[in-house]
Structures are given as structure tokens and as C-alpha cells.
Amino acid sequence: MNRLLATAVSTVAAALLVAGGAASASAAEPTDDATKQLCSSLTELKADNAKLQALDPATATKDQIKDAHDAVQDDWKTVAESTAQFNAAQKDAIKSAADEVKKAYEDLPGDTTGAQALTKLTPNLQKLDTAVASAQTGLQCG
């Protein structure tokens, strides 16, 4: 009986290892076109977010910040409209972070300088960057 149980456990363990290996191999690169498109959209969102963060507070104008902010929001819309399936928690994290960037930007007073705007937006931009990176990792974006 113990030998039969040991054989059954070994067989199940081997099957799980084979299945896990096959899943890992297939998950290494996105194969679904929708997932590839989502990965591309996430990369663009991350790049535009980085451009916004990289603006020099000493010289950035409010118009430059607005243009960079608009690019981030447009990228988020593209990600949100994606038909690819990905972890709901990751999508929610990106949505929440993008919404926080938008709200922080919209809450800026009209006389805000570029330096003040970037100081106010930086924590939210960092949160968005982290959320996008997590989603890219979860999707196995290359």
C-alpha cells in the first residue's frame, strides 16, 4: 500500500513538474497578439511616465508638464481598452495610480510653477511606474 501511494505521489509530482515546465516555457514570451499589444502599450505608458518624471523642475513649464501628463493619460486609456486578459489586481493598481496622477495634476492651482507641479506629482508618478513594472512582469513582457 505504501509503495502504491509513493508511486501515485511521484507520478502526480512528475506530472505537475512537466505541466509547470510547459507553462513556464510558454509564458516566457507573450504569444497572444492582444497580450503583445498590451505589453507594447505598457512599455509606452512606462516611457511617457519616465519622461514626465525626468522633466527638470528648475526649467519645466506648466505647458510641458501638461503635455507630458496628457501623454501618460492617453497611454493609460490605451492600456485600459486593451482586450488582453491580465491580472485584475495589476490592472486595478495601474488604474488607481493613473487616476491618482490625474487627480494630483487636476488639483494643482493655476499659478503652480513647474517645480511645484513636479514635486506634487512625483510620488504618484513613482507609484504608477511601480504598478506598470509589476504588470509587465506578470505578463512576461520582454
N, C-alpha and C positions, 0 to 999 in steps of 0.2 A: 504494500500500500504506500509506504514512504517513497519507494522507488518510482511508483506511478505518479505520485504527487510531485516529486522532484522533477521528473521528466516533463510533466504538464507545465510547471512553473518555468522551466528552462525554455520550453517551446514558446510560451507566451512572451517571455522576456526577449527571446530572439526575434519574434515577430514584431514586437514593439520597437526594437532597435532598427530593424530593417525598415519599418514604416517611418520611424523618426528620421532615419538617414535619407530616405527618399523625399520626405517633406522638406528637410533641410536643403537638400540639393536643389529641389525645385523652387525653394523660396529665396535662394541666393540672388537671383536676378528676377525682377518683375517680368512676367511673360504676358500677362493680360494687357491689351492696349490701353484700357482705361486706367490701370494701375501705373503704367508707364507715363501716361499723360498726367496723372495725379503727382507722380514723383517730379515730373518736369515743372508742374505748377508750384509745388512746394519749394523747389530749388529757386524759382523766380521770386517767390514770396520771401524766402530767406535772404536772397541777394538784395532785393529792394529794401528790406528791413535793415540790412547791414549798411546800405547807402545812407539811409536816414540816420542811423546811429553815428555814422562816420562824418556827418556834417560838422564843421568846425564851429563851436559855439561863439567864438570871437568874431566870425565873419558871416555866418549863415543869416540869411534874411528870412523873414516870416514867409515870403513867397517861395523860397527854396524849400523850406520845411513843409509848406502846404503841398507843393508838387511831389515831394518825396512821400509824404503821408498819403496823398491820393493814390500813388503807385502801390503802396502797401495795401490800401483798402481794395483797390481793383484786383490785386493778386489774390486777396482773401476771397473775394467774390468768385473768382475762377476756381479756387480750391473748394469752396462751399458748393458750387454747382457740379462738381465732379461726380460722375456716376460710379466711380470705383468704390468698392467696399473697403473701408478700413476701420480700425478700432474706433468705436463710438466715443470712447473716453478721450482718445487722441484728437478726434475731430472737435469734440466739445472744448478741449483745452485750447486748441488753436482759435476756435470761435470766441471763447471767453477772452483770451489775450488780445485778439484783434479788436474786439469790442472795447476793451479797456484802453487800447491805444487811441481808438476813435473818440471815446468819451473824454480822455485826457486832453486830446487835441481840441475838441469842441469846447471844452471848459476853459481854454486859455483866454484871458482877457484880450481885448482888441489891441491894447498897447504893449503886449508882450514882446520882448526882444527875442532874437534868435537864441541867445544864450539861455534865457529863462525858459523858452519853449523846450529846448533840448534837455535841460535839467529836469523839467517836469515829465517829459516823455520817456527818458532813458530807462527807468525801472520797468515800464510797460513794454518797451521795445525788447528788453532783455528777456522778459517773460515770454513774449511771442517767439523770439529766437529759440528758446529752450523747447517750447511746445512744437515748433516746426521740426527741430532736430529729432525730437522723440518720435514724431510721426514718420519721418524719413527712415529712422532706424527700424521702427515697427514694420514698415512696408518693404524694407530691404532695398531701398533706393540706392543705386550705385553711385 
